[in-house]
Amino acid sequence: MTDRNVTLEAAGIPSGSKLAEVVAGRADVMALTQATMEAVLSPRVPGGISPAERAGLASRIARLNNESTLAEHFAQLMPDTGDSPAVQIADPSFSGDGDPRTSALIRHVDLVTVSPRDATPENITMLTEVGIDDADIVRLAELISFVNYQVRVIAGLRLLGEII
Amino acid sequence: MSDVVTNFTTTIPDWRPHVTPVDLESATPEQLEAMKVTPSNAGVSEYVRVLAHDPESLQHRSPLFNAIMFNHGGLSRAERELSAVAASIVNRCIYCAAVHGKRYNMLTKDDQVMDQVFAEGDRAELDSRRRAILNFATQLSMCPSAATSGQGQDLVNAGLTPDEILDLILSASLFGWANRLMHTLGEPVEPEQSNE
């Protein structure tokens, strides 16, 4: 764990502000949020989903949530060549370019991010059909779900800053 | 095979995973360690055994969940549960809504609020404080978030302190996470009849 807290940085909390004081009351939550982010973005055991791919997917999820500051943070974790798969994945208009695995990953990430209520058992089957195993399905689910939590914490903190 | 539960209820369903849970006998030391820190230590559920496929995130996720839902001070426990239910309705996570709706009822000793919320969603007839909480948590749960500073101001006008609003943000956001696991990695099914 580092001293940085990406969630608080993205929310843009002025030091010495009333908001900073309120957030300090939940320092345990904020530290665990950072630790979980590191576990889903750059785990010791990434399995079949590489750190570059995770960064691309995380940036995509942030963009689907109109969270450009966080999306930019994740984009900085991607390889800096413009045509790398991770960079393509981060663009919400990219749908996989015919690659079955990438297309399945993207379809799942978009569905669970934008309309999780519409998820069905078949959505998991579609992942297994392109060779994504159970462990990677859970790793992917945690990545998607965590970033969807993080963007809401950021949006909420910004609003809180406006009303206190 | 049990029937899938498709309507909101406070009768807690069983949960049937779509992926094979980690077998305790073949689990790695890291998986066992991550499973030990569960929201309730009463046995290891299939859900936790599914999440143990990713022990690095589970290890932090469980204490984070407990901190957001049970930390001292700030928003009342019942109101954190209401926030969790609002998110679970948006995401149509029947299982999470049942568990947290029931917990709300137990904490408040009142079934009427949850009956209203399940029947009417964000049009439920509630007092101004509960209405403001339900509205805010519902809008924050949209993708992208549709919460506005006006809805934030409604919380202030309903008497919520900044500490309470922070806990509301955290609990609604947490269920943006929990619902996306619970509702996509498995499904709620009618509880099996006990043979005992």
Interface residues (C-beta under 8 A of the other chain):
Chain A: K18 L19 V22 V23 G25 R26 D28 V29 L32 T33 A35 T36 A39 V40 P43 R44 V45 L64 N65 N66 E67 V112 T113 V114 S115 P116 R117 A119 P121 N123 I124 D134 A135 I137 V138 R139 A141 E142 I144 S145 F146 N148 Y149 Q150 V151 R152 V153 A155 G156 L157 L159 L160 E162 I163 I164
Chain B: H18 V19 T20 V50 L51 H53 D54 E56 S57 L58 Q59 H60 R61 P63 L64 A67 I68 N71 G73 G74 V90 N91 R92 C93 L140 S141 C143 P144 S145 A147 T148 S149 G152 Q153 L155 V156 P162 D163 I165 L166 D167 L168 I169 L170 A172 S173 L174 G176 W177 A178 N179 R180 L181 H183 T184 L185 E187
